[in-house]
């Protein structure tokens, strides 16, 4: 069901890209198809040298914003997007992630039941490169277990904007696992809700899979 812009919080979707021409269209179109209308999409591109920005620029949509400039990594890109965001809540996708259904954001927003709630996560379906096998990740928020392992699925999770800004955004020194670091730093202030639903499909690839030692 179409959401009325004046009655629901504004959601910012941030997508960091670099040479993402093979996947960005599916990712972006899954965002544009969301039935939740009070949203904005920010593409934070790191000076791609392929056709990524050509594809992005083909979309003439008032909810889509983009910039392309050098950065020091994904968390630098996220922080730049946060600083220009107009959203009340913000979420982050990889450029090869996409929303599984058109009402995924609507379902997340429905979990905002009071002013204390400031983080909402769900489940993510993770495919291997052949897309023939997958597993599902994402559990209910448990701060006590977070230091040992990231027990929530971060892609697509909603963060209330004042939570992100209160804890000084994401730490640029991390190549990967900066989202884990943020959740540990902010965890004592998080009042979480969990949507027991698969909302994002992502590939089990990229630097976090091939070079996990770079997290430290």
N, C-alpha and C positions, 0 to 999 in steps of 0.2 A: 504494500500500500504506500502511495506517495506521501511523504512527510511534508508538513507545512513548515516553511523556513522560519517563521516567526515564533513557533512554539517549541522548538527543539534546539539543543546546543549545537554550535558550529563545530564540525569535525574536520581536522586537518589530516590529510594522508600525505606522508613524506616518502618519496622514492628516490634513493641515491642511485645514480647510474654512472657507468663507465664502459664504453664499447658494448652496449647492451642491445644492439640492433636486432638480434635474433629473438629477444624475449619481451622487449619493452611494450610492444603493441598489445600483446595479450594481457600484460600486467595493467597497462593504462586503461584498456577498454573494460576490464573487470571493475575498475574504480568508477569509470563513467557510467556503467550500467547500474550501479548501486541505487536502489529506490529511495535512499535517504538523501534528500535534496539539499539540506543545509550543510554543505561540505565544500572543501577546497582541496586541490591536489597540487603539491609542489614537487617538481622534478629538480633535484639538486645534482647537476651533472659535473663531472670532473674533467672537462675538456676532452670529451670523447673524440676519437679520430676516425670513427666509422660512421655509419648512418643514423646513429641514435637520435641526434638532435633534429635531423631532417624529418624523421618520423614524428617526433614530438611536435614540431612546428606545423605539421599538417593538420593538427586538431585545432579547430576554432571554437573553443569552449570557454565561457566566462569563468568557470570554476577551476581552470587549469592555469598554473603559473610555473615558470621555469627560469633557471639561470644555468650558465655553463662557465665555470672558472676553475682554476687549479685549486686543489685542496690537499690536506695531509692524510686523508683517509675517510672512511665512511662516517665516523663520528664527527669529524670536522664538517662534512656535508650536512649531516643531521642538524648540528648546532646552527649553521647558517640558515637552514630552513626554519628552525624554531624561531629565530630572531625576526623573521618576516611573516610568520604565521599570524593569522587572525582568528585562529580556532580557540574554542573553550577547552577542547580535548584534542589530543594528537596521537597518531599511530604511525608505525613505520613498516614499510614493505621492502623486500629485496626486488630488484628489477626483473627477477625471474619467478617471483611469487604472483599469485592471483587469488582473488576472492572466489570461493567455491560457488556461492549462490548470490543472487542479486539483492537479497535482504540481510546479508551478513552484518552490515553496519547497523541496520535497524534493530537487529536482535541484540547487538552489544549495547546500544543506547537504552534499550528497554530494561537493562540491568541496573541503570542509574536510578536507585530508589531513594536516595537521600543526599544531603549536602556533604556528608563525610566520605562517601564513596569516591575514591580518586584513582582507582586502577581496576581495569576489567580485562581479563584474559579469557581465552577459549582454547580450542584444540587446533592443531595443524596436521595436515596429512603430508608426509614427507616421502617423495618418490626418489628412486635411484635414477641414474642417467638414462636407462632404457625405458623408464616409466612403466615397467612391468611389475615391479614390486614396491611396496610402500609400508611404512609404519606410521602410527599416530602418536604424536607427542603433545604434552600439555596436561598438567594436573592443577588441582586447586592450590591457591597461594598458600605457602607454608614457609614463613620467614626463617624458622629454625633450621630447615633443611637447605636453605638457599646457599649457604656458604660452601657446602660440599658439592652441590650440583644445581644448575639452573633447572628448577622443577616446573617452570611454567613455559608455555610457548609464547615467545615475545612477538613474532610477526603478527600484525593486526591488532595487538593489544591496545586498548585505549588508556592514555595517561591524562589525567586532568592537568591542564597547562600550568597551574600554579605549583603543582608538585614538581614538575620538571624544572621550572625556574628557581624554586626554593633550593634545590640541590645542585645548582650550578651546571645544569645541562649534562652532556656526556664528556668523558675525559678523552681528549684527543690523543693521548699517549698510547692508547690501545689500538692495535690493528684489528683484532677481533675481541669479542667478550666485553666490549665497553657497555653493552646493555646489561650484562650480568653485574658488572661493577656498579652501574647506576642503581640497580635494584637492591644491591647490598647496602649502598650508602643511604638510600632513601627508605629502606625497608621498615624501619620503626615508625615511619609516618604514613605508611601505606594502609589504606582501608580497602580491601580488595573484594571483588565479586568474580565468580567463575561461571562462564557459560559452557555447559557441557555439550558442545557442538563443534564440529569441524568447520572452520570458517575460511581457512587459507590452505592452498596447495603450494608446496615449495619443492625444489629439487635438493637432493642431498649432494650438493656440490659446492664449489667456491672455496675460498681460502680457509674458512673455518673447518672444512672437511679435509683439505689437502695439506694444510700447514697449521695444525692446532697449536704447535709450540709458539706461534707468534702471539698467542693470547697473553703471554707473560713478558 
